[in-house]
């Protein structure tokens, strides 16, 4: 099925705007707790609100709600897991991640890792994604776009291609080694053997 799931998180929308394709190609729109409020601004209709409902507020009474009550994970992590169960194989995009509490902002990439989700997180200035180990992943880019690698713990990187400083059979760990690389064309290819790696694309920062 064409299209993707769009999750509206309860933070702020990117100041530089939500990519048009992320809005126009959404076939399922989910409100992550209070994130349902972004729907009107984006011209969308929410199918259901998911979360622990602590910030759902004055949502319309006819809008379906599914309570995800596990307090050991954030609403965002729980919604990503829910998407994998109920929309398997369907791409997921998330907006509404900017601003908000510091602990929530710092936990944003960890939600991708915790849920083992291939979702793309759209924030001001770019996006984030978790690179699933064991497969070659191709990421759209533009020549000059800044690409960042952000390992959580130890990561065995099989290869990174399509960038100014390619890597092969590299061992990475939490730190700043992979923060600034530069795409050389329209595709960056990356393969992780093991570990949790977040890849960032800085859409408004070019070398």
Secondary structure as UniProt FT lines:
FT   STRAND          4..8
FT   TURN            15..16
FT   HELIX           20..24
FT   STRAND          26..32
FT   HELIX           33..37
FT   HELIX           38..42
FT   STRAND          48..51
FT   TURN            61..62
FT   STRAND          65..67
FT   TURN            71..72
FT   HELIX           75..86
FT   TURN            88..89
FT   STRAND          92..95
FT   HELIX           102..115
FT   STRAND          120..123
FT   TURN            124..125
FT   STRAND          126..130
FT   TURN            133..134
FT   STRAND          136..140
FT   TURN            143..144
FT   STRAND          145..161
FT   STRAND          167..172
FT   TURN            177..178
FT   STRAND          181..183
FT   STRAND          187..206
//
